[in-house]
Amino acid sequence: MKKITVIGGGTGTYVVLSGLKGRDVDLSSIVTMTDSGGSTGRLRDQLGVLPPGDLRQSLVALSEASLLWRKLFLYRFENGDLKGHNFGNIFLSALEKVTTNYDEVIDTASYVLKTRGDVIPVTFEKAHLCVEYESGKIIKEEGNIDEDNNESSRIIKAYLEPKVSANPKAMKHIHESQIIIIGPGDLYTSVIPVLLVDGIKESLMESKAKIVYNLNMMTKSGQTMNYKASDYIRDLTQYIGRPPDMVTVNNGKISDEALEWYKINEEFPVENDLKEAGYKGKVIEEDLIDKQAHDKSASDTLRRSLLRHDSGKLANIILEAIV
């Protein structure tokens, strides 16, 4: 049985975990802990808790509980004092307040949701993501970097403030894994924050696991504007300490409607220039677009990606390509 660890957060990690759940693999998720936007940010500021949002998504993705429990943990309140809050986020934050350590939070939530696989916070220490741009501008806190950020110059440095140490379980899983999957997800707010935690880069450099990177379909305003595939690989390699062994790339046709939706924010399809740039790893191009519609709660004020990867296709490609 292959031991697979998924690194990241948000919808991208949810998609990958959903596709791999139920397969004959030993699955775990190492989750970013720097989110500061939306419901998570409000709970973090008001209650002083660790950010629960990315953990919740991984827990639900791996859940084998009834549909009602999964829907409950994804439910977002649409009015009243709780408007915009997610039930699962509140549940995890309340658990943190009544337990003695965060391992107990994860264990309890995993028991309730009957998760198949391990969900591992990359750190138990509180930190904020910061980025510095070529223009000299510095933006602090993930929510500020992710939302309404019109900075057009490139990010030259990402760091955590303060520096924090990795959860020993995260490093152990990296060392023991045969496959490590990174992405899809916003490069600088879902993926790189995990890699910035002290001990993670070193563990990835030492690991004998094959690293698979699922390339984003679209660029991201304020983070990867005008990026081509090689730009993603260059930045990722900098923070991992080694290039990924395999990259999955979407070559499916994106609808005109979706392209117009992204164009409003100056976001465009990522051009695959890996061959021209001399990338030495395996590149797999497939139509990876999830054709199903995904509803967004009316109370959710954050801007969510319209396009998603097809979880089943992605899982099949990775399992068939990595021997």
C-alpha positions in Angstrom: 0.0 0.0 0.0 1.5 3.3 -1.1 1.9 6.0 1.6 0.8 9.3 0.2 0.9 12.7 1.8 -0.9 15.7 0.4 0.5 19.2 1.2 -1.5 22.4 1.0 -4.9 23.7 2.0 -8.2 24.9 0.8 -10.2 23.6 -2.1 -7.2 22.3 -4.0 -6.3 19.9 -1.2 -9.9 19.0 -0.7 -10.1 17.9 -4.4 -7.0 15.7 -4.2 -8.0 14.0 -1.0 -11.6 13.4 -2.2 -10.2 11.7 -5.3 -7.7 9.5 -3.4 -10.1 8.6 -0.5 -11.3 5.0 -0.8 -8.3 4.0 -3.0 -5.8 1.4 -1.8 -3.5 4.0 -0.3 -2.3 5.1 3.1 -3.4 8.8 2.9 -2.5 11.8 5.0 -2.8 15.6 4.7 -0.3 18.2 6.0 -2.3 21.4 6.3 -1.4 25.1 6.2 -2.0 27.0 9.4 -1.7 30.7 8.4 -5.2 31.5 7.1 -6.5 34.8 8.3 -9.5 35.6 6.0 -13.3 35.1 6.2 -14.8 33.0 9.0 -11.4 31.6 10.0 -9.8 35.1 10.3 -12.7 36.3 12.5 -12.4 33.3 14.9 -8.7 33.7 15.0 -8.9 37.4 15.9 -11.8 37.2 18.3 -11.0 33.9 20.1 -7.3 33.6 19.8 -7.6 30.1 18.3 -5.5 28.5 15.6 -7.0 28.9 12.1 -9.5 26.0 11.6 -10.7 26.5 7.9 -8.1 24.4 6.0 -8.1 21.7 8.6 -11.9 21.5 8.3 -11.7 21.0 4.5 -9.2 18.1 4.8 -11.3 16.5 7.6 -14.4 16.6 5.5 -12.6 15.4 2.4 -11.5 12.3 4.2 -14.8 11.8 6.1 -16.7 8.5 5.8 -19.5 9.8 8.1 -23.0 10.2 6.8 -23.7 12.9 4.2 -25.6 14.9 6.9 -22.4 15.2 9.0 -20.3 16.3 6.0 -22.9 18.9 5.0 -23.0 20.1 8.6 -19.3 20.7 8.7 -19.5 22.6 5.4 -22.6 24.7 6.4 -22.2 28.4 6.4 -24.6 30.6 8.3 -26.4 33.1 6.0 -27.8 35.6 8.5 -27.7 36.8 12.1 -24.7 37.2 14.3 -23.1 34.1 12.8 -23.5 35.2 9.2 -20.5 34.1 7.2 -19.3 31.7 9.8 -18.8 28.0 9.0 -20.2 25.5 11.4 -17.1 23.3 11.1 -14.9 26.2 11.9 -16.9 27.0 15.1 -16.9 23.4 16.1 -13.1 23.1 15.8 -12.5 26.4 17.6 -14.8 25.3 20.5 -12.9 22.0 20.7 -9.7 24.0 21.0 -11.2 25.9 24.0 -12.2 22.7 25.9 -9.3 20.4 25.2 -5.8 20.3 26.6 -3.9 20.2 23.2 -4.6 20.4 19.5 -3.9 16.7 18.9 -7.1 16.1 21.0 -9.0 18.6 18.7 -8.0 16.6 15.6 -8.6 13.2 17.2 -12.1 14.2 18.3 -13.1 15.8 15.0 -11.7 12.8 13.2 -13.8 10.5 15.4 -17.0 12.4 14.7 -16.3 12.6 11.0 -14.9 9.0 10.7 -12.0 10.2 8.7 -10.0 7.7 6.7 -6.5 9.0 6.9 -4.5 11.5 9.0 -5.0 15.3 9.0 -1.9 17.0 10.3 -1.5 20.7 11.2 1.9 21.7 9.8 2.5 23.6 13.1 0.7 24.2 16.4 2.3 27.7 16.7 0.6 30.9 15.6 2.1 32.8 12.7 1.2 35.1 9.9 2.2 34.9 6.2 4.1 37.9 4.8 5.3 38.6 1.3 7.6 41.2 -0.2 7.2 42.3 -3.8 9.8 43.5 -6.4 8.2 47.0 -5.9 9.3 47.0 -2.3 5.8 46.6 -1.0 5.2 44.2 1.9 1.9 42.7 2.7 1.2 40.8 5.9 -1.5 38.3 6.7 -2.8 35.8 4.3 -6.3 37.3 4.0 -4.7 40.6 2.8 -2.5 38.8 0.3 -5.3 36.7 -1.0 -8.2 39.2 -1.3 -8.4 42.5 -3.2 -4.7 42.5 -3.8 -3.9 44.4 -7.0 -0.1 44.4 -6.7 1.2 43.7 -10.1 5.0 43.1 -9.4 6.3 39.7 -8.5 6.8 38.3 -5.1 10.5 38.0 -4.3 10.2 36.7 -0.8 7.7 34.9 1.4 8.2 34.4 5.1 6.3 33.7 8.4 6.1 36.2 11.2 7.1 34.9 13.7 9.1 31.9 12.6 7.5 28.6 13.8 8.6 25.0 14.1 7.0 22.1 12.3 4.7 19.6 14.0 6.9 16.5 14.4 4.1 14.3 12.9 4.3 16.3 9.7 8.0 15.7 9.3 7.6 12.0 10.2 4.9 11.6 7.5 7.1 13.4 4.9 10.1 11.0 5.7 7.9 7.9 5.5 5.9 8.8 2.4 6.4 7.3 -1.1 4.5 10.0 -2.8 4.0 13.6 -1.8 1.4 15.6 -3.7 1.5 19.4 -3.7 -1.3 21.6 -5.1 -3.5 22.6 -6.8 -4.1 25.7 -4.8 -2.9 29.3 -4.7 0.9 29.1 -4.7 1.6 31.8 -2.1 -1.4 31.4 0.2 -2.1 27.6 0.2 1.1 25.9 -0.7 4.2 27.9 0.2 3.0 28.7 3.8 3.4 25.0 4.6 6.9 25.0 3.1 8.0 28.0 5.2 7.6 26.3 8.5 11.0 25.4 10.0 11.8 21.8 9.4 9.5 21.2 6.4 11.9 22.1 3.6 14.7 20.1 5.2 12.4 17.1 5.5 11.3 17.4 1.8 15.0 17.6 0.7 15.8 14.5 2.7 12.7 12.5 1.7 13.0 9.8 -0.9 9.4 10.3 -1.9 8.4 11.3 -5.5 6.9 14.8 -5.5 3.9 15.5 -7.7 2.9 19.1 -8.4 -0.6 19.8 -9.7 -0.2 23.0 -11.7 -2.9 25.6 -11.3 -5.2 26.2 -14.3 -5.3 30.0 -13.9 -2.9 32.6 -12.7 -3.7 34.5 -9.4 -4.0 38.2 -9.1 -1.5 39.6 -6.5 0.4 36.3 -6.4 1.3 34.8 -9.7 0.3 37.4 -12.3 1.6 36.6 -15.8 3.2 33.4 -14.5 3.9 30.5 -16.9 4.3 27.0 -15.8 8.0 27.3 -15.4 7.6 30.3 -13.1 5.5 28.1 -10.8 8.1 25.4 -10.8 10.9 27.9 -10.2 9.3 29.4 -7.1 8.1 26.0 -5.8 11.7 24.6 -6.2 13.1 27.5 -4.2 10.9 26.7 -1.2 11.1 22.9 -1.4 14.8 22.7 -2.1 14.3 20.3 -5.1 12.2 20.3 -8.2 9.0 18.2 -8.3 9.4 14.8 -10.1 6.1 15.1 -11.9 3.8 17.9 -13.0 0.1 17.5 -14.0 -1.1 20.2 -16.5 -4.6 20.8 -17.7 -5.0 21.0 -21.5 -8.8 20.9 -21.4 -10.7 23.8 -23.0 -11.8 26.4 -20.5 -15.3 27.9 -21.3 -15.6 31.5 -22.5 -17.8 32.2 -19.5 -15.1 31.1 -17.1 -12.4 33.0 -19.0 -14.5 36.2 -18.8 -15.0 35.7 -15.0 -11.3 35.4 -14.4 -10.4 38.2 -16.8 -12.2 40.7 -14.6 -9.4 40.2 -12.0 -6.7 40.0 -14.7 -6.3 36.2 -14.2 -5.5 34.0 -17.3 -4.8 30.4 -18.2 -1.3 29.2 -17.2 0.8 28.6 -20.3 2.7 25.3 -20.3 6.3 26.2 -21.2 8.0 23.4 -19.2 9.6 21.7 -22.2 11.0 25.0 -23.6 12.2 25.9 -20.1 14.1 22.6 -19.8 12.1 21.0 -17.0 13.6 17.4 -16.6 10.7 15.7 -14.8 7.6 14.0 -16.1 4.8 16.2 -17.5 1.3 14.8 -17.9 -1.2 16.9 -19.9 -4.8 15.9 -19.6 -8.3 17.5 -19.6 -8.5 18.0 -15.8 -11.5 20.3 -15.6 -14.3 19.4 -13.3 -17.4 19.8 -15.3 -19.8 19.9 -12.3 -21.1 23.2 -11.0 -20.1 24.1 -7.5 -22.5 26.3 -5.5 -21.2 29.1 -3.3 -23.1 30.2 -0.2 -24.6 33.7 -0.4 -23.0 34.5 3.0 -19.5 33.6 1.8 -17.8 37.0 1.2 -14.5 35.5 -0.1 -13.9 35.2 -3.8 -13.7 31.5 -4.7 -12.2 29.9 -7.8 -14.7 29.1 -10.5 -12.6 26.3 -12.0 -11.7 23.1 -10.1 -9.7 20.0 -11.0 -11.6 16.8 -11.5 -10.7 14.8 -8.4 -11.2 11.3 -9.9 -9.1 12.1 -13.0 -6.4 13.6 -10.9 -6.2 10.6 -8.6 -6.1 8.2 -11.5 -3.3 10.0 -13.3 -1.1 10.2 -10.2 -1.6 6.6 -9.2 -1.0 5.3 -12.7 2.0 7.5 -13.4 4.0 7.1 -10.2 5.5 3.6 -9.9 
